[in-house]
Amino acid sequence: MRITLVLRPDAGARPGGDIVQAEAIATYLAELGHQVSRDLDLAPCPACDLAFLFNLTRPEQTWLQAQALIRHRIPYALVPVYWDLEQAVPRPPPEDFRGWLRGVLPPALLERRRLVRHALDAAAAVGTGRALRLAGAGSSQSLCRQVLAAARWVLPNSEAEQSHLAERFALRPDQRWRVVRSGVWLDELDQVPRPETRRAAVFCAGALGPRKNQRALVRAARRLAVPVFLAGAPGIGCERYVRDLHSEAPANLHVLGHLPRSEVLSRMAATAVYVQPSFIETPGLALLEAAVLGCAVIAADCAPVREYLGGCARLIDPTDPDALAAAIGASLAGGVPPGQIEAMRQSCDWRAALEPLRHLLTEV
């Protein structure tokens, strides 16, 4: 079967969890013998039997991709990788006049402005007709509902995400909806060197910004006597946030910037505690990798993380640096829960997680 994975246009510059998941699906489908290609802009639309779309977090992009596929009568599977960030992430205080203005203007007006701006930016690539339809779509919620409704399959990463999508968009999951879990490549992680002893330190990796909530770790670090290492590039529009992280950092906290994947995995394997204080993760592939590599894992208490890690992580209130510092201290003293590594290896193997796709493809 000819299968095209349609990725974000900025996938090369800003790879994230959705791109990691897309590449895992590409590898798995190729192993099954399918002809797999990747596309960024669907111009021209490729000749294929099925497409995969990823990420409803930027619904304007995904809607335009879906419209191109519908126009060419290509069915698509949607991997939403979605959570309502407006609901999950506290709004930061305004940093300037523009931020203050966004706080006082009606949300519907801001939404309309954003859709029109995106439509104008996309007009050259997608054509005036589709750009006008995007500008008149009304809201991001409307775009998401259209993409979900037209999908051949909807493949959330967890039962929690499926429930959240159904509630957020007033939908009732039917036979088109199948939970396909995220995972890790065990053979890749097995190649990561393990030192004889782990360093009594804390490691955190991810795009730097309000959603990932590294500020909580910076403030918790003031209460710790061990080094804390923070890796990641600034998220889009988060330069001010990163400057504040640097200015607030105590002497034992080290901001490393972007690191190659190999170094991230090596640091996980060599460090006692891995922390992901994000307000929401769905579930956060780095958390799964750190748990398999034997870190004591600490994460914010949210539904997808509970579903994936269960008793294999200490879950904390992401707004409470004292609770985070206490959890780090307990993890340094107590190590990983008994059976963590084997439990995570059994539940988070990519090939086992993606097995439902084998059966779905027989229905095309």
C-alpha positions in Angstrom: 0.0 0.0 0.0 1.2 3.5 -0.8 1.0 5.6 2.4 2.0 9.3 2.9 2.7 10.8 6.2 1.8 14.5 6.1 4.0 16.4 8.6 4.1 20.0 9.9 5.8 22.4 7.4 8.4 23.2 10.2 9.1 19.6 11.1 12.8 19.8 10.1 13.4 23.0 12.1 11.3 22.1 15.1 11.0 18.3 15.6 8.7 17.5 18.5 6.8 14.5 19.9 4.4 14.4 16.9 7.3 14.1 14.5 8.9 11.4 16.6 5.6 9.5 16.6 5.3 10.0 12.8 8.8 8.6 12.2 8.0 5.6 14.4 4.8 5.0 12.4 6.8 5.3 9.1 9.4 2.8 10.3 6.7 0.3 11.5 4.7 0.6 8.2 7.9 0.1 6.1 8.7 -3.0 8.1 5.3 -4.3 7.2 6.2 -3.9 3.5 4.2 -0.7 2.8 5.6 2.0 0.5 5.9 5.0 2.9 6.6 8.6 1.9 6.6 12.0 3.7 5.2 15.3 2.6 5.1 18.8 4.1 2.8 20.9 1.9 0.8 18.5 -0.4 1.7 20.6 -3.4 1.2 18.7 -5.5 -0.9 16.1 -3.6 1.0 12.7 -3.8 -0.5 9.6 -5.4 -1.2 7.4 -2.4 -3.9 5.0 -1.0 -3.9 6.5 2.5 -2.4 9.5 4.4 -1.7 10.1 8.0 -2.1 13.6 9.5 -0.6 14.6 12.9 -1.3 17.2 15.5 -4.5 19.2 16.0 -2.6 21.7 18.2 -2.2 23.9 15.1 -5.6 23.2 13.5 -5.2 25.7 10.7 -2.3 23.7 9.2 -4.0 20.3 9.8 -7.3 21.6 8.3 -5.5 22.8 5.1 -3.8 19.4 4.8 -7.1 17.6 5.3 -8.8 19.7 2.7 -6.2 18.9 0.1 -6.6 15.2 0.8 -10.4 15.4 0.6 -10.2 17.2 -2.7 -8.1 14.3 -4.1 -10.3 11.7 -2.4 -7.5 10.3 -0.3 -8.6 8.9 3.0 -6.6 9.9 6.0 -5.9 8.7 9.6 -5.6 11.4 12.1 -3.2 11.2 15.1 -4.4 14.2 17.0 -1.6 14.6 19.7 -4.1 17.0 21.2 -4.9 18.7 24.5 -6.6 22.0 25.1 -3.7 24.1 26.2 -5.9 27.1 27.0 -7.5 24.9 29.6 -4.4 23.1 30.9 -1.7 25.9 31.0 -2.2 29.0 33.2 -2.0 32.2 31.2 1.2 34.0 32.0 1.1 37.7 33.0 1.4 40.1 30.0 5.0 41.0 29.1 4.3 44.1 27.0 1.4 46.1 25.6 0.6 43.5 23.0 0.3 40.9 25.7 -2.0 43.2 27.7 -4.1 43.8 24.7 -4.5 40.1 24.1 -5.7 39.8 27.7 -8.5 42.4 27.3 -9.8 41.8 23.8 -12.6 39.2 23.3 -11.3 35.7 22.6 -13.5 35.4 19.5 -11.9 38.5 18.0 -8.4 37.2 18.6 -9.4 33.9 17.1 -10.7 35.6 13.9 -7.6 37.7 13.6 -5.4 34.6 13.9 -7.3 32.7 11.3 -7.3 35.5 8.8 -3.6 36.0 9.3 -2.9 32.3 8.8 -5.1 32.3 5.7 -3.2 35.2 4.2 0.1 33.5 4.9 -1.1 30.2 3.3 -2.9 31.7 0.3 0.1 31.3 -2.1 0.6 27.7 -1.2 -3.0 26.4 -1.0 -4.9 28.7 -3.4 -7.2 31.6 -2.8 -10.3 29.5 -2.5 -9.1 27.3 0.4 -7.5 30.3 2.1 -10.8 32.2 2.0 -12.6 29.1 3.5 -10.0 29.0 6.3 -10.5 32.7 7.0 -14.2 32.2 7.3 -14.1 29.0 9.4 -15.1 30.8 12.5 -12.9 29.2 15.1 -10.2 26.7 15.8 -12.8 24.5 17.4 -14.8 24.4 14.1 -11.6 23.5 12.2 -10.8 20.6 14.6 -14.3 19.2 14.4 -14.2 19.2 10.6 -10.8 17.4 10.6 -12.0 14.9 13.1 -15.3 14.3 11.3 -13.7 13.6 7.9 -11.0 11.3 9.2 -11.2 7.6 8.2 -9.7 6.8 11.6 -9.0 8.9 14.7 -6.0 7.5 16.6 -5.5 9.2 20.0 -2.5 8.2 22.1 -4.4 7.3 25.2 -7.9 6.7 26.6 -7.4 10.0 28.4 -6.8 11.9 25.1 -9.8 10.2 23.5 -12.1 11.3 26.4 -10.7 14.8 26.3 -11.3 15.1 22.5 -14.8 13.8 22.9 -15.6 16.3 25.6 -13.8 19.2 24.1 -15.5 18.9 20.7 -18.8 17.3 21.8 -18.2 14.1 19.8 -19.1 10.5 20.5 -16.3 8.1 19.6 -17.4 5.4 17.2 -15.7 2.5 15.4 -13.5 5.0 13.6 -11.7 5.8 16.9 -8.9 3.5 18.1 -6.4 4.2 20.8 -2.9 3.7 19.5 -0.4 4.1 22.2 3.0 5.9 22.0 6.2 4.0 22.8 10.0 3.8 22.6 12.4 1.9 20.4 13.8 -0.7 22.9 16.6 -1.7 20.5 17.8 2.0 20.4 17.7 2.4 24.1 19.5 -0.9 24.7 22.5 0.6 22.8 22.8 3.6 25.2 25.9 3.1 27.5 25.0 2.7 31.2 27.6 3.8 33.7 28.2 1.6 36.7 26.8 4.3 39.0 24.4 7.1 38.3 25.2 10.7 39.1 23.2 12.2 42.0 21.7 14.9 39.8 18.5 16.0 38.0 17.9 16.1 34.3 15.1 17.7 32.3 14.8 17.9 28.5 12.2 19.7 26.3 11.4 22.9 24.4 11.7 25.7 26.9 8.4 27.6 27.5 5.4 28.0 29.7 3.7 24.7 28.8 6.8 22.7 29.8 6.9 24.7 33.0 10.7 24.7 33.6 10.3 27.6 35.9 9.0 25.3 38.5 12.2 23.2 38.3 14.3 26.4 38.5 12.5 27.4 41.7 12.7 23.9 43.1 16.5 23.8 42.4 17.0 26.6 45.0 16.0 24.0 47.6 18.4 21.3 46.4 22.0 20.6 47.0 22.5 18.5 43.8 23.1 19.8 40.2 20.2 20.3 37.9 20.6 20.2 34.2 18.0 21.7 31.8 18.2 20.9 28.1 16.2 22.3 25.2 15.8 25.1 22.7 13.3 28.0 23.2 9.8 27.3 22.1 8.2 29.5 19.5 7.8 33.0 21.0 9.3 32.0 24.3 12.5 34.0 24.2 11.5 36.2 27.2 10.6 33.1 29.2 14.0 31.6 28.6 15.7 34.9 29.6 13.8 34.8 32.8 14.9 31.2 33.4 18.5 32.3 33.1 18.0 35.3 35.4 16.3 33.2 38.1 18.6 30.2 37.9 20.6 29.4 41.1 24.2 28.3 40.9 23.4 24.6 40.8 21.1 24.9 37.8 22.7 24.6 34.3 20.8 25.6 31.2 22.4 23.5 28.4 20.5 24.6 25.3 19.6 22.1 22.5 21.4 18.8 22.8 21.7 16.0 20.1 19.3 13.1 20.8 22.3 10.8 21.6 23.5 13.1 24.3 20.0 13.4 25.8 19.7 9.6 26.1 23.2 9.3 27.5 22.4 11.9 30.2 19.2 10.1 31.0 21.1 6.8 31.4 23.7 8.5 33.7 21.5 10.7 35.9 19.5 9.5 38.9 16.3 11.6 38.5 14.5 12.8 35.4 11.9 15.6 35.8 9.2 16.7 33.4 7.1 19.4 35.2 4.9 20.3 32.2 1.3 21.3 32.9 0.3 18.6 30.3 2.0 15.8 28.5 0.3 13.4 26.1 2.2 11.5 27.5 5.7 12.9 26.8 8.0 10.5 25.0 11.0 11.6 27.0 9.3 10.5 30.1 8.9 7.0 28.7 12.5 6.9 27.5 13.8 8.1 30.9 11.7 5.5 32.7 13.0 2.6 30.5 16.5 3.9 30.9 16.2 3.5 34.7 15.7 7.1 35.9 13.5 7.8 38.9 10.8 9.8 37.0 8.9 12.8 38.4 6.1 14.4 36.4 3.1 16.7 36.8 0.0 14.9 37.7 -2.2 14.8 34.5 -4.4 12.1 33.0 -2.2 10.9 30.1 0.8 10.6 32.4 -1.1 8.7 35.0 -2.4 6.3 32.3 1.1 5.5 30.9 3.3 5.6 34.0 1.0 4.7 36.8 3.1 3.6 39.8 6.4 4.1 37.9 6.5 7.9 38.5 6.2 10.4 41.3 3.4 12.8 40.3 3.3 16.3 41.7 1.4 19.5 41.5 3.1 21.5 38.7 2.4 24.8 40.5 4.2 23.8 43.7 8.0 24.0 43.6 8.2 22.8 47.2 6.4 19.6 46.3 8.7 19.2 43.3 11.8 19.7 45.5 10.5 17.2 48.0 9.8 14.6 45.3 13.3 15.0 43.9 14.7 14.5 47.4 12.6 11.3 47.9 13.7 10.0 44.4 17.3 10.6 45.1 17.0 8.7 48.4 14.7 5.9 47.3 15.6 5.3 43.7 13.2 3.8 41.1 10.1 1.8 42.1 10.6 -2.0 42.0 9.9 -3.5 38.6 9.8 -0.1 36.8 12.1 -0.9 34.0 10.6 -4.2 33.1 7.0 -2.8 33.4 7.8 0.1 31.1 9.6 -2.1 28.6 6.5 -4.3 28.3 4.0 -1.5 28.0 6.0 1.0 25.8 7.6 -1.0 23.0 6.8 0.9 19.7 6.3 -2.3 17.7 3.7 -3.7 20.2 2.1 -0.2 20.6 1.6 0.2 16.8 0.3 -3.3 16.2 -3.3 -2.1 15.9 -2.3 -0.3 12.7 -1.6 -3.7 11.0 -5.2 -4.6 11.5 -6.6 -1.2 10.5 -4.8 -1.3 7.2 -6.7 -4.4 6.2 -9.9 -2.2 6.2 -8.7 0.3 3.6 
